[in-house]
Amino acid sequence: SLIIAGLAAQGTTEVHRVYHLDRGYAHLVEKLAALGARIKRVPA
């Protein structure tokens, strides 16, 4: 998944057009943040 690759990469990663993640993964940002990920969702 692009999200996992982005978490492993150094620097800032931007993933666009994430509507498919909204359908398949409820509260993904919150869950990853709870695991220690530095992640945020910003409006397009």
LOTI-739841 format. One record per atom (N, C-alpha, C, CB): residue in one letter; x, y, z. Coordinates in Angstrom, 1 decimal. Glycine has a CB too. Example, Ala and Ser with C-alpha at 12.3 -4.5 7.8 and 13.67 -1.06 7.14 Angstrom:
BEGIN
[node "a", [13.2, -5.7, 7.8]]
[node "a", [12.3, -4.5, 7.8]]
[node "a", [13.2, -3.3, 7.8]]
[node "a", [11.3, -4.5, 9.0]]
[node "s", [12.8, -2.2, 7.1]]
[node "s", [13.7, -1.1, 7.1]]
[node "s", [12.9, 0.0, 7.9]]
[node "s", [14.1, -0.6, 5.7]]
! end
This chain:
BEGIN
[node "s", [0.8, -1.2, 0.0]]
[node "s", [0.0, 0.0, 0.0]]
[node "s", [0.9, 1.2, 0.0]]
[node "s", [-0.9, 0.0, 1.2]]
[node "l", [0.4, 2.3, -0.6]]
[node "l", [1.1, 3.5, -0.7]]
[node "l", [1.3, 4.1, 0.7]]
[node "l", [0.4, 4.5, -1.6]]
[node "i", [0.3, 4.0, 1.5]]
[node "i", [0.4, 4.5, 2.9]]
[node "i", [1.5, 3.9, 3.7]]
[node "i", [-0.9, 4.3, 3.6]]
[node "i", [1.7, 2.6, 3.6]]
[node "i", [2.7, 1.9, 4.4]]
[node "i", [4.1, 2.3, 3.8]]
[node "i", [2.5, 0.4, 4.3]]
[node "a", [4.2, 2.4, 2.5]]
[node "a", [5.5, 2.8, 1.9]]
[node "a", [5.8, 4.2, 2.3]]
[node "a", [5.4, 2.7, 0.3]]
[node "g", [4.8, 5.1, 2.4]]
[node "g", [5.0, 6.5, 2.8]]
[node "g", [5.5, 6.6, 4.2]]
[node "g", [3.8, 7.3, 2.6]]
[node "l", [5.0, 5.7, 5.1]]
[node "l", [5.4, 5.7, 6.5]]
[node "l", [6.8, 5.2, 6.6]]
[node "l", [4.5, 4.8, 7.3]]
[node "a", [7.3, 4.4, 5.8]]
[node "a", [8.6, 3.9, 5.8]]
[node "a", [9.7, 4.8, 5.2]]
[node "a", [8.7, 2.5, 5.2]]
[node "a", [9.2, 5.7, 4.3]]
[node "a", [10.1, 6.6, 3.6]]
[node "a", [10.6, 7.7, 4.5]]
[node "a", [9.4, 7.2, 2.4]]
[node "q", [11.7, 8.3, 4.2]]
[node "q", [12.2, 9.5, 4.9]]
[node "q", [11.6, 10.7, 4.3]]
[node "q", [13.8, 9.5, 4.9]]
[node "g", [11.4, 11.7, 5.0]]
[node "g", [10.9, 13.0, 4.5]]
[node "g", [9.4, 12.9, 4.5]]
[node "g", [11.4, 13.2, 3.1]]
[node "t", [8.8, 13.8, 3.7]]
[node "t", [7.3, 14.0, 3.6]]
[node "t", [6.8, 13.2, 2.4]]
[node "t", [7.0, 15.5, 3.6]]
[node "t", [5.7, 12.5, 2.6]]
[node "t", [5.1, 11.8, 1.6]]
[node "t", [3.7, 12.3, 1.4]]
[node "t", [5.1, 10.3, 1.8]]
[node "e", [3.3, 12.6, 0.2]]
[node "e", [1.9, 13.0, -0.1]]
[node "e", [1.2, 12.0, -0.9]]
[node "e", [1.9, 14.4, -0.8]]
[node "v", [0.0, 11.6, -0.5]]
[node "v", [-0.8, 10.6, -1.2]]
[node "v", [-2.1, 11.3, -1.6]]
[node "v", [-1.1, 9.3, -0.4]]
[node "h", [-2.4, 11.4, -2.9]]
[node "h", [-3.6, 12.1, -3.4]]
[node "h", [-4.6, 11.1, -3.8]]
[node "h", [-3.2, 13.0, -4.6]]
[node "r", [-5.9, 11.6, -3.9]]
[node "r", [-7.0, 10.8, -4.4]]
[node "r", [-7.2, 9.5, -3.5]]
[node "r", [-6.8, 10.4, -5.9]]
[node "v", [-7.4, 9.7, -2.3]]
[node "v", [-7.5, 8.6, -1.3]]
[node "v", [-8.9, 8.2, -1.0]]
[node "v", [-6.8, 9.0, 0.0]]
[node "y", [-9.8, 8.5, -1.9]]
[node "y", [-11.3, 8.1, -1.7]]
[node "y", [-11.4, 6.6, -1.5]]
[node "y", [-12.1, 8.6, -2.9]]
[node "h", [-10.6, 5.8, -2.1]]
[node "h", [-10.7, 4.4, -2.0]]
[node "h", [-10.4, 3.9, -0.6]]
[node "h", [-9.8, 3.6, -3.0]]
[node "l", [-9.5, 4.7, 0.1]]
[node "l", [-9.2, 4.4, 1.5]]
[node "l", [-10.3, 4.7, 2.4]]
[node "l", [-7.9, 5.1, 1.9]]
[node "d", [-11.1, 5.7, 2.1]]
[node "d", [-12.2, 6.0, 2.9]]
[node "d", [-13.3, 4.9, 2.9]]
[node "d", [-12.9, 7.3, 2.5]]
[node "r", [-13.4, 4.3, 1.8]]
[node "r", [-14.4, 3.2, 1.6]]
[node "r", [-14.0, 1.9, 2.4]]
[node "r", [-14.6, 2.9, 0.2]]
[node "g", [-12.7, 1.6, 2.4]]
[node "g", [-12.2, 0.4, 2.9]]
[node "g", [-11.7, 0.4, 4.3]]
[node "g", [-11.2, -0.2, 2.0]]
[node "y", [-11.3, 1.5, 4.8]]
[node "y", [-10.6, 1.6, 6.1]]
[node "y", [-11.2, 2.7, 7.0]]
[node "y", [-9.1, 1.8, 5.9]]
[node "a", [-11.9, 2.3, 7.9]]
[node "a", [-12.6, 3.3, 8.8]]
[node "a", [-11.5, 3.9, 9.8]]
[node "a", [-13.7, 2.7, 9.6]]
[node "h", [-11.5, 5.2, 9.9]]
[node "h", [-10.6, 5.9, 10.9]]
[node "h", [-9.1, 5.5, 10.7]]
[node "h", [-11.0, 5.5, 12.3]]
[node "l", [-8.7, 5.4, 9.4]]
[node "l", [-7.3, 5.0, 9.2]]
[node "l", [-6.2, 5.9, 9.8]]
[node "l", [-7.1, 4.9, 7.7]]
[node "v", [-6.4, 7.2, 9.6]]
[node "v", [-5.4, 8.1, 10.1]]
[node "v", [-5.3, 8.0, 11.7]]
[node "v", [-5.8, 9.6, 9.8]]
[node "e", [-6.5, 7.9, 12.3]]
[node "e", [-6.5, 7.8, 13.8]]
[node "e", [-5.8, 6.5, 14.2]]
[node "e", [-7.9, 7.9, 14.3]]
[node "k", [-6.1, 5.4, 13.6]]
[node "k", [-5.5, 4.2, 13.9]]
[node "k", [-4.0, 4.2, 13.7]]
[node "k", [-6.1, 3.0, 13.1]]
[node "l", [-3.5, 4.7, 12.6]]
[node "l", [-2.1, 4.7, 12.4]]
[node "l", [-1.4, 5.7, 13.4]]
[node "l", [-1.8, 5.2, 11.0]]
[node "a", [-2.0, 6.8, 13.7]]
[node "a", [-1.5, 7.7, 14.7]]
[node "a", [-1.4, 7.1, 16.0]]
[node "a", [-2.3, 9.0, 14.7]]
[node "a", [-2.3, 6.3, 16.4]]
[node "a", [-2.3, 5.6, 17.7]]
[node "a", [-1.1, 4.6, 17.8]]
[node "a", [-3.6, 4.8, 17.9]]
[node "l", [-0.7, 4.1, 16.6]]
[node "l", [0.5, 3.2, 16.5]]
[node "l", [1.8, 4.0, 16.5]]
[node "l", [0.3, 2.3, 15.3]]
[node "g", [1.7, 5.3, 16.5]]
[node "g", [2.9, 6.1, 16.5]]
[node "g", [3.3, 6.7, 15.2]]
[node "g", [4.1, 5.2, 16.9]]
[node "a", [2.5, 6.6, 14.2]]
[node "a", [2.7, 7.2, 12.9]]
[node "a", [2.6, 8.7, 12.9]]
[node "a", [1.8, 6.6, 11.8]]
[node "r", [3.4, 9.4, 12.3]]
[node "r", [3.3, 10.9, 12.1]]
[node "r", [2.5, 11.1, 10.8]]
[node "r", [4.7, 11.6, 12.1]]
[node "i", [1.2, 11.2, 10.9]]
[node "i", [0.4, 11.2, 9.8]]
[node "i", [-0.7, 12.3, 10.0]]
[node "i", [-0.3, 9.8, 9.5]]
[node "k", [-1.1, 12.9, 8.9]]
[node "k", [-2.2, 13.9, 9.0]]
[node "k", [-2.9, 13.9, 7.7]]
[node "k", [-1.8, 15.3, 9.4]]
[node "r", [-4.2, 14.3, 7.7]]
[node "r", [-5.0, 14.4, 6.5]]
[node "r", [-5.3, 15.9, 6.3]]
[node "r", [-6.3, 13.5, 6.6]]
[node "v", [-5.1, 16.4, 5.2]]
[node "v", [-5.3, 17.8, 4.9]]
[node "v", [-6.3, 17.9, 3.7]]
[node "v", [-4.0, 18.6, 4.5]]
[node "p", [-7.1, 18.9, 3.7]]
[node "p", [-8.1, 19.1, 2.6]]
[node "p", [-7.4, 19.3, 1.3]]
[node "p", [-9.1, 20.2, 2.9]]
[node "a", [-8.0, 18.9, 0.2]]
[node "a", [-7.4, 19.1, -1.1]]
[node "a", [-7.4, 20.5, -1.6]]
[node "a", [-8.0, 18.1, -2.1]]
! end
